[in-house]
Amino acid sequence: MSNIVGEGFDPYVVDQINARQAILGSINKSPDQLVWEYNKTSWIKLISSADVIDVQTKDWDSGEITNTGTFGGTLYGSEMAEKYVLFNGVSDESGFNSYSQRSGLDPSPAVNNMGAYGLGSPAWGFSPMPGILSATIKTESRGTLKTATVQIKANNKTQFDIINTLYLRLGYLMLLEWGNNCYFKDSDTFISDNTFSLSNGFLNGSYKYSNILDKIEEQRKESNGNYDAIVGKVVNFNWVFNKDGSYDITVILRSTGDIIESLKVNLLNPATTTPTGSEFDPNNTDSIIVAYAYSSAIGNKFANIQYQFSLPETYKWLDGMQSIEGNWGEDDDGNPIEYVDYVTQTWDGSDNKVEYYVRFGEFLDFLKKETIPEITNDGKLIDFDDVNSEDIIVYSAPRIIPSDPRIAIWQKNISNSILYSKCEVCTVTEGNNSYIKLMYVYFNFVFILKLIERLKDKEGKVRLIDLLNGLCDGFNKSTGNFNKVSTRVNLDTGKIVFIDEVSLPDRESFLVNPTTPKFKVYGVDRLGSFIRDIQLQTSITPELATMVTIGSTAGGYVTGQDATFLANLNKGTKPRIASEITSPSSPTPEQETQQTQTRYSEVVNAYNDFVKSLLPRDTGLVRLTDRYPKWNEDSFNQFNSTLTQLLEYDVQLSTKEGKTTNNYTSSPTSGFLPFNLNLVMDGLSGMKIYQKYSIDSEFLPENYPKTMEFIIKGISNSIQGNIWTTSIESVAIPKTTEGSIIEEWGTSVGVPFTPPEIENLGTGDYLDKTITSGFPLNPKGYSRQIRTKTQFIIHYSAGNQLSDKGRSGVAVLNKRGLTYNFIIDASGHVEQVIPDNYIAYHAGVKGKDVNGPSIGICLEGFGACKNETLNSNGNPIPSTQLQPVRLVDYNGNPYSHKGINWAQEVTDAQIKALKQLMINLKNKYPSSLPSYKWNGKTTFDHLFPPKGTTWTTNPGVYTHCSVTTSKVDVLPTPKLVKFFKELVL
């Protein structure tokens, strides 16, 4: 995934590491291997993007330069840049995909000089050609920038003029390339001449700002990590004139990542206003949004959205939320879908306060489109990762909820209800842990507007990095400061990404490149080493001083301080002088757990109260008052601290529990640790910031491999004396992090958590069993939120066609966290699983509210089959069940639907029960459930769409086929087609 700290190396880099170590460790080396080991060198090349134009003598009609001054002839456009590429001294690359190397003595003028000696005035004697002496390239600012320092030698005034014309151009882009002259693709395939270069495309303009970084990565991969480059603009230069008539020149290039550090987005509209005047109410959200409507492009956008929400056709749901879809994306089948980009929440209070929210991904998309400058014919100056991505995730402890709706909200399942239900689904689950999809967090309009106002300079501009980090800080605060998200630039794509320092407990499950390379550091034991130097340093800042003190004791954890990693590092030793540090109320280890629970009981109670205040109340059938979540400024102010303390408690208990099975377990909140491992190696490209690696552990202290993993925080390259070396700086993260063992709303660990109470609508307990027969039921398969039902959606169970009252179907759904409102078995028994006005999770589609307005009805049976005897899994259908039949169209002719020709026929009893059930429900909800009558091919294509989907938010009768293109239930068997023809509602 795109923002995971701890990805492995790309496969081509791992292969190169393995190949080098295998060759260096082999006993009987081939001639090519000996050549590579002892005679390999490196090269470096600098190419200019400066086209020569003398504005005083240029013929603007022909574009020709008539000035012949210094260079002794006519040079215009890119000709000089092509002729004076700094490579092997100076090379002429004016030929397509080739270069001419200088040699011998040539005293001719610069316009056609091709000598290794003689370029420039002979007043000081014939001078050697200019060239690069050395270069260093390093990452800066936590990996968001690359800076290259290039040392160049010019041996006379003419050569200096050439260098000045081409390379000392502030703000101009330069391409700096370097690589190994020879290498092995694997331990057997020798490449004797590394010819990879992008200079030709850079010179002729075929590479643009938007694609050259991708081209560089392609070259890295094709060269197996033996080529690298940086595209950077000239940010500084200096030169020194020497007594021998030569010039020592230094050029400093900086990658495009520096743009984010300095770019100020112009948010002002032509007319600006300040929120003042007698009509302005600083405590009223609508008044604030209106006041800021003309203060910025964003304010204007928010005011327009506010107006859309005020229109009568924008429906307000029973939990007080409204939603507007907007940003188009694609589902897994490539079909277009809309995302909920804006929502409102009405809050309890005398004035039914309304707050407005924008999805983070939508806001970033707006920023990119409306405020970030464009490069002519080449897209935006800065881009973001996919703003609809579900892969940008951060770890969410079970009891994390949005702590301050003045900042941000996101959808959260709590007990048997959904908090902020109209937001897009925001949580993904892996193992026992949950993760928040960052692009599906919703930020409060007023929070954004006030943040912008606070960050504006005198010209009304805002630094982009400050705005993005301000949003990250707001999200972090909303999680009780559990998360530590910040903004970075991916130097290999040029895109802005968001990184969280909190480790993912199930990190390995999300990695795109799970392979972690191991560097051989010293010695020859089947593997050799290309590491030149290694150092390990600790960097203890004042902020870490308390952690060090606590980590030196056995526990490593007291209230407010998490030093479990450092405690693990000290395992096996005990300080003779310092006493063990414990929390004030934990005098002995044996009493610590009980004391901790007592200490946090008030915190847990406060948490419970806050959660209950946010949950939507039952509406309509129960009561019409107090139905919305409560808005309480004092509660919001206090709860952030409450959540922080509660999460510390959860992490402490979970980490202690984890140590019962792994004594080196650390908490995920340890973050980046102050251990800096520096490796210097023979030049290698393709390694990236935040990737993980390991080294052989023979020389490390025993506890290090058990407790920490190393993450790259900086990469430097040096090319000097034909030797390319790469240095990586690293930080450590805990090797084993424990997710939470706390059940979100359970009582299994620590202080019992009382689930928020919600009034029952029925007369029985429907939380853990089906209504009709009392079969065990997983509450995660539905929501008790009341919804007005406007649709029927009909399914197959995709299992055996049994007369078991739906027991087998319920059992399967329990495992998947799904359910239906009704299941009809082979005998026609109708099992009501949950109330018909509850939300059953049966037909969810990303970005669409399908489950809320629909009643899900399941017909027990296999459905789609391979042929007339086999089900979809290729197994024979039992003889006691109905056998597959040929699908038919609306006229009864043989028909194929989505490539399927056969399906198990439904029983007569199921048809009869389905008809009566739908009629009964229509009679129960006559005003909301749809009327229905067959209309030939139109109805057939609606129920069984030949292409795409036909589902809309409109009332209607649907099949699962009409909701999702990947689904094939139900199918047009003869009995079902006849049923739909005869049904009248």
Buried (B, 14 or more C-beta within 10 A) or exposed (E): BBBBBBBBBBEBBBBBBBBBBBBBBBEEBEEBBEBBBEEBEBBBBBBBBBBBBEEEEBEEEEEEBEBEEBBBBEBBBBBBBBBBBBBBBBBBBBEEEEBEEBEEEBEEBBBEBBBBBBBBBEEEEBBBBBBBBBBBBBBBBBBBBBBBBBBBBBBBBBBBBBBBBBBBBEEBBBBBBBBBBBBBBEBEEBBEEBEBBBBBBBBEEEBEBBEBBEBBBEBBBEBBBBBBBBBBBBBEBEBEEEEEBBBBBBBBBBBBBBBBBEBBBBBBBEEEBEBEEEEBEEEBBBBBBBBBBBBBBBBBBBBEBBEEBEEEEEEBBBBBBBBBBBBEBEBEEEBEBEBBBBBBBBBBEEEEBBBBBBBBBBBBBBBBEBBBEEEEEEBBBBBBBBBBBBBBBBBBBBBBBBBBBBBBBBBBBBBBBBBBBBBBBBBBEBEEBBBBBBBBBBBBBBBBBBBBBEBBEEEBBBBBBBBBBBBBBBBBBBBBBBBBBBBBBBBBBBBBBBBBBBBBBBBEEBBEBEBBBBBBBEEEEEBBBBBEEBEBEEEEEEEBEBBEBBBBBBBBBBBEBBBBBBBBBBBEEEEEEEEEBBBEEBEEEEEBBEBBBEBBEEBBBBBBEBBBBBBBBBBEEEEEEEBBBBBBEEBBEBBBBBBBBBBBBBBBBBBBBBBEEEEBBBBBBBBBBBBBBBBBBBBBBBBBBBBBBEBBEEEBEEBBBBBBBBBBBBBBBBBBEEBBBBBBBBBBBBBBBBBBBBBBBEEEBBBEBBBBEBEBBEEEEBBEBBBBBEBEBBBBBBBBBBBBBBBBBBBBBBBBBBBBBBBBBBBEBBEEBBBBBBBBBBBBBBBBBBBBBBBBBBBEBBBBBBBBBBBBBBBBBBBBBBEEEBBBEEEEBEEEBBBBBBBBBBEEEEBEBBEBBBBBBBBEBBBEBBBEBBEEBBEEBEEBBBEBEBEEEEBBBBBBBEEEBBBEBEBBBBBBBBBBBBBBBBBBBBBBBEBBBEBEB
